């Protein structure tokens, strides 16, 4: 039997390696930007077309490469960053594995133009599928320019797995933001399909955050700084009131390398304990400087995972530093009333023993609307039950009291009209009273049925009603809208703006009247008619975006279902909202007109039925 084990050709081996290093256009962008940073660039330009599928170009003014280095950089495991294994524990550069350029060249058409500052001519190299098709001297600016064309052109199956351009562009923006945040001392520009997405001059870290995410972030940031023998920590965290429902704006950098670390993220969350609204996440941009010999970054080809020698100490340092910063900048509540200078004139200067607390008395029988009736009955107002005061009393009793207060005398004609209308009112109220319902703790609705009673979760019920209604509107493109008296301008981050552009037709189908208004800005001229008027247009759009991203990350929902679910959650009445008798009746009718009335959009029960037999057994024990 002949031998069956053989070496793979370099082109095949490079394509296999590319599966880990270059997962999508954003992965290539990350590798190219990091190479420019390692080259000492002070200015970096990124240009993409069709979300990087047809073109990715990175141009820098770094050190450039010689003819030999330009050819060698496309070989596997060719790198200038390390020379021996021990160098892995002294790495200060972004790259070191020597796989990125070889992997990119194996799955795309690459054109490299580079020149060192001391050379008169540069070098042009063109590679397609790991094969060099052209190499010649050219006139070029100092630095390096790399064009990556037709990514995955020779792996059509991989190219078919790429998402829509809008999705891939958002991933590219994410990678660009991470690199730009880590290096505010570098001037960055980013163009997509001829449009400038970012123009980031050299700046401080806080200025870079504001340039990337918007001017509103200038008021949201709290500085964090801590120097220890283990790590040096600096950066910013967001104020609790600006926390969002998604984790998008959370950045950890170790020696200026972006990392993902759930353990250190937990340290941040514990520092914000009791300060964050439910199911929200804080903003943070934190930089950890640590001795490279005490970490291992050679864990994954993407280099976003790190192992630490003493991670428990790092956890404690981060937690305490963030917590102290929140307290130092008066983010946490204070009970030192002497600091509240606005009330200093109200504080008594008397000795404690001379202060006499005020005595407050009240008449429990006082009722300005029915004083005459109470005196005739000789009973207090507390004698009327909760059900009588909340649901059983008629409005005509109150109107009579107001009439006597203002001594209004009705004409005989008005009295006759009142007599004629009373039968209709009684008939209507009698019909409504056939359903015995009331609200429990402003959270549940109890409705009497023949076999017992139903307990309905009012928030879950309303979410179900709105969810099915919004799905229908997305199908018919006929969502009702209520016009805003004053249109609101909303400035979004680049990622959120691209997301809104992608979702704009569906958002308009739901009843939003939104249009683009310049760079990263939209104008909201109307919101769905089903949404409470107490919610501002800006808040509703921001909540819709945050909820959509959160559902997309956690639940992997399709666009249509995600939008309907997100808007239903935001627009539904919340637990703790008091409802009138009519509102409860309408909600029950709408719920049981749904296709799935018994289940909420999160899969939890909405209606629970209790039978009379079960209740009787409880009392017979």
N, C-alpha and C positions, 0 to 999 in steps of 0.2 A: 504494500500500500504506500502511495507517494505521500510526501509531506504536505500538510494542509495549512500550516501556519506561515504567514508571510507578512512583510511590512507593508503598511498602507502607503500609497503615494502621498507626497506632501500636500497636494491640492485637496485630497480627500481628508487628510488629517486636519488641515486648516478649516475645512468646512464643518467638521465635527466640533472643533474647538470654538468655532464661531457660534454654535448653538448655545453655548454658555455665556460667552462674552458679549455677543451682539444679538439680543433677543428681539429688538425692534429699533427703529431709527433713533429713538432717544438714547439707547445704549451707545450707539456710535457717536452721537453728539457728546456724551459724557467723556468718552475716551479721548476724543479729539481736543476738547476743551482742556482736559487735564494735561495732555501733552504740551499744549501751548503754555500753560502755567509753569510746568517743569522747565520749559525753555526760557523762562525769565521774561515773558512778554509783559509789557505795560499797557498794551492795547490789543483787544481781541474782538473780532467781528464774526458773527454767525449768520449765515444766510441759508434758508431752507425753501424748497419748493415742493408743493403737494405733500406737506407734512413730512418731508425728508425722503419720500419714496423715489422721487426723481432726482433730487439734488440735496446734498448737505455740503456746505462749504464753510471752513473755518480758516480765517486769516489772522496771523499775529505778527508782531514785530520782535519776536524773540531772537535767540542766538543763531537760528538757522542751522543747516547741516552741510557737510562736505559731500562730494560726489559719492564717496565710499559709504558714508553714514546714510545718505539718502537711499542707496540701494539696499543696505544692510537692515534698515528699519522694518522692511517687509518680511524678513526671515523670522521663523518661529523662535521664540525664546532669545531674541536679540534685543538687548537693552543696555542703556548706559547708566542705569540706576544702581545696580548691584553687580558684584563680581564673584562673591562667594556666599555660602549659606548663612554665615554669621551676620552678613549685612542686612538680613531680613529683620534683625532686631535693632537696627539703627536707621530705619527708613524715615526720611523727611519729605520725600517726593510723593506725588500722587500715584504714579505708575511704577511698576517694578517687575511685572511678570513677563513682559516682552511678547504678549500674545495679541494685543489689540489690533495693531496695524496689519499683522499677518491674517488675522481673522476677517477684518474688513475687506482686505484685498481679495480674499477667497470668495466673497459673495457679492462683489460689486465691481464697478468700473471706477478705478481710482486714478486721479491725476494729482501728482505732487510737484509743486514748484517751490524751491527753497534756495536761499543764498545767505551765506554768513556775512557779517558786517565787514570783515576784512577782505572779502573776495570781490572781484570785479564782475564776474558772471555767476549766475546761479545754475541750478540743475532742474531739468524737467524729466519726470518719470511717469509713464502711463502703464497701468497694470489692469488686466481683466482676468478674473478667475485665477489669481495667483501667477499668471503668466505676464512677463514684461513684454509689452508690445512697442514701447518707444522709450528711448533715453537719449537726451541731447542737452547741450549747454544752451541757456537762454538768458535774456536780460530779465532781471527780477528785482523787486524791492527786498531790502534786508528782512529776514524772517522767513516764515513758512506759510504756504497756502495749500490746503488739501481740499480737493473736490471729490466727493463720493457720489457717483451717479448710479441710478437704477439699482438700488439696494435689493438684494435677493433675486437678481435677474436670472441667475442660473439655478435657483432653488424655488421653482414656482409654487410648490406646496407650502413652503414657509411664507412666501409673499401673500398667499391667499389667507393666511391666518392673521394678517395685520388688520387692525380695526379701521373704522372710517377716518378720513383725514382729520376731522375735528378732534377725535379721541387721541390719535397719534400726536397731533400738535400740542395737546395739553400735556402729554407725557414729556415732550421736548421742552416745553416751558418749565415744567417741574425740575428737570435736570439742569436747565440753564439757571434757574433761580438758586438752586443749591450751590452751584459753582460761584455765581456772582455774590451770594451772601458771604461765602468763605473768604472772598478776596475783594473787599471794598476798595483796596488800593489800586485795582486794575480798572481801566476804562473798557466797558463792554457795550456792544450794540448787537441787536438781534432783529433781522428782517425776515418776514415770511410772505412769500408770493408778492414781493414788491412793497409791502407795508412794514413800517418800522414798529415793532412791538415794544422794544425796550431801547432806551438811550441812557446809559448809566455812567456818568462821569466819576472820576475818582472822588471818594467821599469817606466819611466816618461810617462806622457800622450802623448807627442809628439812621443816618441819612440814606444809607443803602437800603435799609428796611423800608423806609418811607417811599423811596423811589420805586421799589419793587411792588409794594402792596397798596400804596395810596397815601395821600396826605392825612387821612383820618388816623393813621397809625401813630402819628406824632404824639397824640394824647393818650395812647393806649399802653405805652411801654414803661416798664419799671426796670431800672438797671440792676444787674446782679454782678458782684465781683467778690472773689475769695481766693486768697493765696495761701497755700499750704505746702508742706514738704512732699505731699503725695501728688497733688494736682494744682494747677492754677485754673480757676473758673472765672469766666466773664461772659457778658451778654445781656439779654433782656428777656423778661417775661411779660405777658400781657396782664392788664388789670382784670379781675374776676368778672366784672360786669360786661366785658367784651368777649367772653368765652363763646365758642361756637359749637355746633352739634357735630362737627367733623374734626378729624385730627390733622387736617391738611397743613396748617401753619405751625408745625412742630419740627424743630431742626436741632439736632445734636451734631456737633463737629468735634472730632478728636484729632488734634494736630492738623486742623483745617480740612479734615476729611469727613464728609457726611457719612453718618452711620445710623443704623436702626437698632435700637436697644430697648425692648420692653421693660427690662429691669430698671434702667435709669429713668425711663418714662414714668414708672410707678413712683419713683422718688419725687418727681415733680408733682404728681397728683396728690400724694400725701401731704406735701407742703401747702397745697391749696385746699386741704380738707376743711369742710364746713364753709368754704367761701364761694364755691361754684354752684350755679344752678344745676338742677338735676339733668343728667345725660348731656352735659356740655364738657368741652375740653379747652384748656387754656392755650394761648399762643406762647411759644418760647423759641428763642434763638440763642443757644448756649454753646460756648466754645470751651473745650477742655484741652489744656496743654499738659502733656505727660511725657515722661522719659520713654522713648521708643523701646527701650530694653525691657520695660515692664508691661508691654502689650504684645499681642500677636495679631497682625492684620492679614496674615496669609491663611484665611479661613475659607473664603469663597472668592471665585473669580471677579465678582462685582465689587469686592472689597468694602462692603457696607456692614460687615460683621466683624467684631473685635472681641478678643479674649483678654481679660485683665488678670493681673496677679492678685490684686486686692480690691475686688469689686464691692465688697461690703463697706469698706471705708469710703470709696468714691460715692456710693449711694448715700451714706450719712452726710458727707460734705455737701453734696448737691441739695439734699433735702433741707439741711439747716441754713444754707446760704440763701436759698429761695425764700424760705419762711422768714428769715430775718429781713430780707429786702422788702417783702410785702408789709411787714410791720413797721420798718423804718420809714417807708414812704406813705404811712397812714392809710394803707389799703385795708388792714384788718380793723374791726370795730374797736373804738376806744371807750373806756369808762372814766377817763380823766376829764371831768367836766371843766376843770380850770383851763384847759386848752381851748375850750369853745368860747373865744373872746366875744362872740356876738351876743352871748347871754350873760356876760359878766355883770351888767348893770342890774340884772334881775336877781342876783344872788344876795341874800340878806347878810348884813355885816354884824347882826346881833350875836350874842353868845348863845350857844345851843340851848341852855336852860331857860333863856328868855323868849325862845320862839314858841308860839302857840299854834299848833296845827289847826287849819280851818275845819269847821264842822259842817258837813253837807247833809241836809235832810231832804226827803222827798215824800210826796204823797202817793202811795201805791194805788189809790183809787182814782187818780186824776185821769180824765179822758175828755179832751176838749170837744169831741165830736158827739158824745152821748151822755152829757152830764145830767140832763133831765131824766133820761131813762134809768140811769143808775140810782138816782135819788128815789125814784118811784119803786124800783125793785128792792133797794136797800142792800145791794150786793156790790162787790168790788169788780174792777175790770179783769182781774185774774180768774173770775168765774167762767168767762168765755173760754172754751177749749181752743187748742191750736188749730183743730180742723175748722171750727166755726170762724175764727178770725182769718185763717188763711184761705179757705176755699168755700165755706158755706154761706158767708155773709153776702148780701146783695148790695150792689152799688147804690141802689135807690135809697137805702137807709142813710148812707153817708151824704148823699145829695140833699136829703131833707134837712139834715143838721146844718149843712152849709147854707141852705136856703133860709133857715130860721136865723142864722147868724147875720145874714145880710138883709133880712126882712123882705124877701122877694115875694110879691103877691102875684099868683098866677091868674090869668084871665080865664073865664069860663070856656073859651075856645081851646086854650092850651090844656085845660083839665080834660075836655072831651077827647082831644087827640091822645092824651096819656092813657085814658081808659081804653081807647081803641087799640093802642099798641101793646098793652099789657098782655093780652092773650098770646100774641106772637112771641113776646119775650119769654113768657112762662113756658110755651111749647118748646122754644129753642133751648132754654136752660134745662128743661126736663130731659130733653134728648141727650144733651151733653152729660148730665148727671147719671145716665144709665151706666156709664163706666166709672167705677169707683177707683180713683187714682190719687196718689199724693207722693210727694218727694221726701226722700229720707237722706238727711245730712247733706242736702244739696248735691248729691252724687248719684243716688239710685232713684228709680221710679218704681213704685209698687202699684200694681194694677190687679184688681180683683177679677177672677174668672170663676166659671161655674164649679170647677173641681178644686179650687183653692185660690192661689194668687201667683202672679209673676213678679220677679225682681229683675229690673232692666238696668244695665249700666248705661247711663245717659251719654257719656263720652264715646264709648264703644259703639253705641247705637247710631249716634250722629256721624261718626266716622264711616260706618258702613253705608249710611244713606248717601253721604257726599261722595264716597268712593265710586259707587255704582253710577251716580249721576255724572261725575267727571269722566268716567270711562265712556259713557254714552256721548258726552259732548266731544270727546276726542274722535269718536267714530263719525259723528255727524258734522263736526266743525261748526257748531252752532251754540257756543257757550255765551250765556247772557253776561253783559258787562254793565258796570255802573261808572259813569264818567266822573273823573276827578274835577273838582272845582279849580284847583291849581295843580297843573302837571308837576311831577317831582323828577328831578334829575338824580341819577344814581351812578356814581363812579365805582367801578368794579376792578378787581385784580385782573391781570391779563388772562389767567386761567379761567376765572369765572365769566369774563366777557366772552371768551371763545365758547364756553358752555352755553351761555344765553343765545349766542348767534346760532348755535346748532339746534337749540330747542325752540327758537322763536316761533315757527309755525304752530307747534303744538301748544305753546304758552298762549298764543293768540286764540287758539281753538277753545281754550278753557275760559276765556273771557278777559284775559289781560290785554290791555292796549299798550304795547311796548314797541318802541322803535329806536334804532341806533342814533346816537347823537355825538359823533366825534370819537376820539380815541378812548377806548375802554369805558365809554359812557353810554348810557341809555336813558330815555325819557319814558316814565310811566304815566300814561294819560287816563288809565282806567284799570279797575280790578274786577274779578268775577263778582256777580251780583249776590252769590251765595255766601260771600265773606263778610264778616262783621265790619261795620263802618268804624269801629273803634281801633282797628288795625291800620297803620299807615301803609301807603303803597310801597315805600322803601323797605319797611320791615317785612312785608309779605313777600316781596321779590327775593330779598336776602334769605328769608327762611325757606323759600322754595328751592333756591340754589343749594343751600347747605343740606337740606333734607334729601335732595336728589343725589348729591354726592355721597352722603352717608349710606343711603339705601343701595346705591350702586356698588359701594365698597363692601358692605356687609352681606347684602342679600342677593347681589348679582341679578337684579330685576331688569326686565326690558324697559325701554324708554317710556312707552305708553303706560304701563302698569306703575312704573316708578313715579311718574308725574302725578297720576291720579291719587296714588297712595300718599305722596308727600303733601299735596295740597289739601287732601281730606284731613290729615293729621293737624295741619296748621289752622284750618278753618273751622274745625269742629268745636263745639262748646266743651269747656273743660270741666273736670270734676270740681265741685265747689260753686258752680254757677246756679243761682236760684232760677227756677222756671215757673212760669204762670201755668194755670190750668189749661189754657188753650195751647200753649207751647208744648206741654207734655202730651196732650191729645194728638197734636199734629205730628210729633216725633214718633209716637207709637204707630200711627197710621202709615207714615212714610217707611218706618222700619219693616213692617210686615208686608209692604209692597215690594221689598227688595227680593232678589233671587236667593240670597243667603242671609236671612235675618238673624239666625241664631249664632253667627260667628262674626267676630270683629275682623278687621283687615290684618291684624297681627295673629289671627288664629285662635284667640281666646274667646270664651263664651260671652255672649251679650245678654242672653235671656236664660234665667234659671226659674223653673216652675216648682212650686211647693204644693203638694196635694193636701186636702183636708184630712185624709186618713192619717198621713204622716204627722200632722200637727196634733191630732187627737191622741195619737199614741204617745207623744211627748208628755202630755199632761196626765195620761193614765198610769205612768210609771210611779 
